[in-house]
Amino acid sequence: MKQKTYKIKVFRFDPQIHTKHEFETYHVPKKSVKTMMDALLYIRDHFDSTLAFRSSCLQGRCGSCIMHINGKYSLACETAIRNGQNIVRPMAQLEIIKDLMVDMDPFWAKYELIKPYLVRHSGDSAQTYANRKEMDAMVDCILCGACYSACMMTGMNPEFHGPAAYVVLNRFLKDERDSIHDQRMELIKGENGVFRCHSMYNCNHACPKNVKPSENILEIKKNIC
Amino acid sequence: MKNYDLIIVGAGMTGLRAAIEAVKHDLNVAVISKVHPMRSHSVVASGGLNAALPKKLNSDSTDQHYIDTMECGYNASEHDALNIFVEEAPKKIKELERWGCLFSREKDSSIAVRKMGVSTYPRTIYSSDKTGHALMSTLYEQCVRLRQNKPDKLRFYNEWFVQKLLVSNKTVAGVIAWDIATGNMEVFSAKAVIWATGGSGRIYASSSSSLGSSGWALSVPMHAGVALRDMEYIQFHPTQLSGSHILISEAARGEGGYLLNLKKERFLSTYKDTKDNLELSPRDAISRNIMREILAGRGFDASCVHLDLRHLGSRKIKKQLPGIRELCKTYAGLDPIRQKIPVTPGQHYTIGGIATNEKAETNIEGFFAAGECACNGIHGSNRMGGNSLMETLVFGDIAAKSAVKHIKHRYQKLPNKQFYENFLEDENNKVRKILALNKNPEEKKETTVIQRSIAIIKSRSHQKNNDENKIRVVDIREKMQATMDEHVGIYRDGMGLVEAAQIIKGLKNDFEHNLIVDGKDSRANYGLIEAFELKGSLDIADVIIQAASKRKESIGVHFRNDFPVFKGRPKYSLIVLRKNRLRLRYFPVKTKINPLKTLFGESNLLKP
């Protein structure tokens, strides 16, 4: 007989109550849902409204709903559910607030560490066409944090900035209008800086927007040498 | 209690732009937002923003921008606000350019522009079709910079849910909000408050808005006595991806896309109001005509028409519309380079909102509003594509300037501590009341952690609650959304609006008496937030229905089947909640162009 529901195992954990996490299985009718986000919203609507997860734009542009789905970091709103069993877990390397909701503050703190803003040379010179074109690959980064969780080094070394921060950094290093190039390089030279990256390419694999953080990190490394 | 000079509610483009301006004046500023700023709905915006920049090949001017906007809004735009808007727009582009925004560029390195609906010249500045993301990145970067330079002046409260606006003696006193993660409720006192919370799209099922645009953020000030303007004006975007209600930006038509019906005709040429500009006609006219085609049986699957981009060629689509291609691939499994996109009209923008003047002031002292949640009348009765992003920047800035002026010159002493504590107690009780509906008497006695844990596991029942009288948030929400789409959509009529009003009344009753919400506390309880937001949605749905049924004429996005003609001078509606009753009055719009001469002639006379 054809299966009429999707089977979804969802990670449940409330650090204030439980000492250990558990997986709870839900059966979501196939006709009501397409993406994993639909399914999670269906669970919240119909089964248990205490299931905690973030969601906002529902079209893969805001990055709220990044989580670990069937073995890969993905945006739930653009991930199709598969037949058979689906497993949803929260992001790694970040503290769990509740269920699939993690504390993103360390991620944002590291983003801010690399001075993610343009400090201009004097004058208001416009960016050239060629310079803008170099950045086409980086503008797609929506700062969802998938690469951060996938990265082994952020897990082992809390001081390491993480791939997303370096993508943003590379965008500013490339910007011809920026005046604090040297200062930025100084920030990432140290022991916990860009050379902490061992080029494991987990970030490339995880990125839902195909930004290729590894390539950006390699460029920065070349820049230093 | 936390004390600030200025509180900004909402951290989309309006909120961040206001924060940047306010921090310059050495105020203590707090930005409270339901989501992290980079997750707000502003990042989804794709088309671009309008500013009349002098270019080599055309003689665009702010006057022409003014005239285009006025014509698109059926001459119902406020002169003063619109005048400031078009004059400020180019300055805002210059400012973004200085902050390093990654606009798309021409080969000669000047900022690229594209043509959107109704504009005489190409004047929409963009960053491929991810403009919102580029702009939000730039604004957030600047906020980070300001925060690093002045750490104690700017504070972000991300993922805090604002529950009440405090007003004392017709003057703003602060807000009450709670941390979504911890459920901890706090009072924020403020000398001025800027409201920048965006739209209320999710009242409709066909909405392209983020989940957070629920209407709650408009109902909060409404309950504090703030007047709402033109709430009947809900813009329907002509092209949403059929089925998933994801927006296919106007950029697709701006770049040259065609709309085709079942007979493969560009059907817009057969209608009076769209025959001149075809796909670049105003949004309201295209939406109405698509619906007419579908109703006449010339749509696909009786629900959509096709948007054809194939003739643009693979290179142009990849370069100018990569985001649209991505969306089509993910959500419809098709590639616009080779296939046509099924599209259908859907709710897109809340033109109405908190009534403000051109200085972003409202009827409450010290309370300012800007962006989609506000309505200063620049859009008239139909918004032009590309004006909303610019509006957030221009009026976000102006709101901050007005707030600074208010704090420095007009601000009076804040109420005493007792005033705040009373309200905090009230709001805490509201949370308890919603959660208590789910509580069994014997569970109240639990004390140990293990007992609590067992109770929570028990409460996670996989089956629907068997209690027949109890209703979940989703039941009410889906009924409300379907009602709004059916009766308060593109076409409206008296009978339907009466019916809708009755349904909403019934749903409000259900909400008060039969709603159940899971969970025992407010810690990371999104179900609880959804319940609050639903209440806001119902309140605002009610306002929209009232406003739509009282306006017995058709203008712009408001089309009444029973009153298809527009007569006389444009007027705007103002709704205030007083003693639990909505009171509506009309005032004439201060416009400068002769309102009787409309660009699209007698198009409103056509019946579906």
Interface residues (C-beta under 8 A of the other chain):
Chain A: R12 D14 Q16 I17 H18 E24 Y26 H27 K34 R44 D45 H46 F47 D48 S49 T50 L51 A52 F53 R54 S55 S56 C57 L58 Q59 G60 R61 C62 G63 S64 E78 I97 K98 D99 M101 D103 M104 W108 E112 K115 P116 Y117 L118 R120 D124 A126 Q127 T128 Y129 R132 M135 V139 D140 I142 L143 D175 R177 D178
Chain B: V35 H36 M38 R39 S40 H41 V43 V44 K94 E97 R98 W99 G100 L102 F103 S104 R105 E106 K107 D108 S109 S110 I111 S127 S128 K130 G132 H133 A134 S137 E141 Q142 V144 R145 R147 Q148 A181 S210 L211 G212 S244 I246 L247 G323 E326 L327 T330 Y331 V449 R452 S453 I456 S459 R460 S461 H462 K464 R472 V473 V474 V517 D518 G519 R523 A524 N525 Y526 G527 L528 E530
